Each structure stands twice: as C-alpha cells, then as structure tokens.
Amino acid sequence: MEFSDIHIGMKCGSKKGSGTVTWIDGSTRTVYLSDSKSDDNFEVKLEDLIDDPQVHNRGDTFY
C-alpha cells in the first residue's frame, strides 16, 4: 500500500487491529486509527498496515 493511497475515513487493518483512519502524519509515516468497537485510538506505522480490500473489525461477522 502506498502512503498516498491512505486517506482519513478509510478502514485499514494492521497487526494491532483494524479501524478507521483519523489522522495521518506524513513526516513519520504514521497512521492513527480509531477502533470502532471501543473508540480507542492507536498508531500504526505504514509498513504495518495490511493491504486487504475487505477489512473487518474484531466484532464483525463473516458470512
């Protein structure tokens, strides 16, 4: 995934969990995500993002 592909409001997955992008720091190449289930925020390095077109939160159900 390219850094330019990331935008606020998109869903992303990572090794730390998945969430919605709330802030992007271009100088450190860090993406800040908000976990929709618990409203906790966490930071993820760009290299740790999972390039997956279908990202689910932990509480989501797979069909």
Secondary structure, DSSP 8 states (H G I E B T S, - for coil): --GGG--TT-EEEETTEEEEEEEEETTTTEEEEE-TTT--EEEEEGGGEE--SS---TT----
